[in-house]
Amino acid sequence: MNVYHMTELAAKLGLHPGLFLTREHGERAYAVLREQLEQLSEDEALLLVFPPEQLVDGSFADETVIRLGEELTDNQLGNRAILLQGLTADSITNIEAVIGFKRLKLGFLAVEADGSWRVIGHLDPTLLEVLTLLAEREHLTAPALSAMLDLAINTASNRLKRLFDRRLVRREYEVSAKGLQYYYFFWD
């Protein structure tokens, strides 16, 4: 996983290190963050580490994190992801307000150094259940999930794929005599 400290972005753009405000600054930040994402290999995540006591307003979030999240889920940036770390409660509220206002089915994985995590934004409870199971295990396959939750294999497969399509998990595959098998992993 690649780490990008948002204080570095603030210095590059001449912003106060803890204030990520305005649509104009967000547009400039978007270009920097998109470049960081494009430099990643496929199946890698960019961890955006926010400084303590920061504030991300809705306009800045809309032009950066949310815009990139939409592009990721539209598969414009390949199998890459953005993870968030260190956001204050106010910043989370602002990001979730924009997601709600725009009625997006968009969620971001917020991970902390202590191993705790949460989803910021929208995630169906059935998908959250699967994401929680995945976070507790090394990996999951559709047949394993099907057996664990007593689901039809199609339902299990669809839930895992929906998490992958939202870039909340990563996916690998292998081809065997039985065919193609996908393995889903929680981001490390």
Number of C-alpha atoms within 10 A of each C-alpha: 14 13 14 16 13 20 20 14 17 17 11 11 14 10 15 12 19 16 16 25 17 16 17 12 18 23 17 15 23 21 13 15 20 16 11 14 22 13 11 18 11 13 16 19 23 20 21 22 20 22 17 11 14 20 21 23 22 24 20 25 27 24 20 22 22 24 15 22 20 17 14 20 22 12 14 11 18 18 21 22 28 22 22 22 18 18 21 16 12 14 19 19 17 20 24 22 16 18 21 14 8 11 10 14 14 21 24 23 22 21 21 15 8 6 7 9 15 15 17 17 20 16 17 9 9 10 15 16 13 17 24 14 16 20 17 10 11 11 18 22 19 23 16 15 21 17 12 11 11 11 15 14 16 11 14 21 18 14 20 26 18 14 21 19 17 23 27 25 26 24 21 11 11 9 9 8 5 6 8 9 13 19 15 21 21 21 19 11
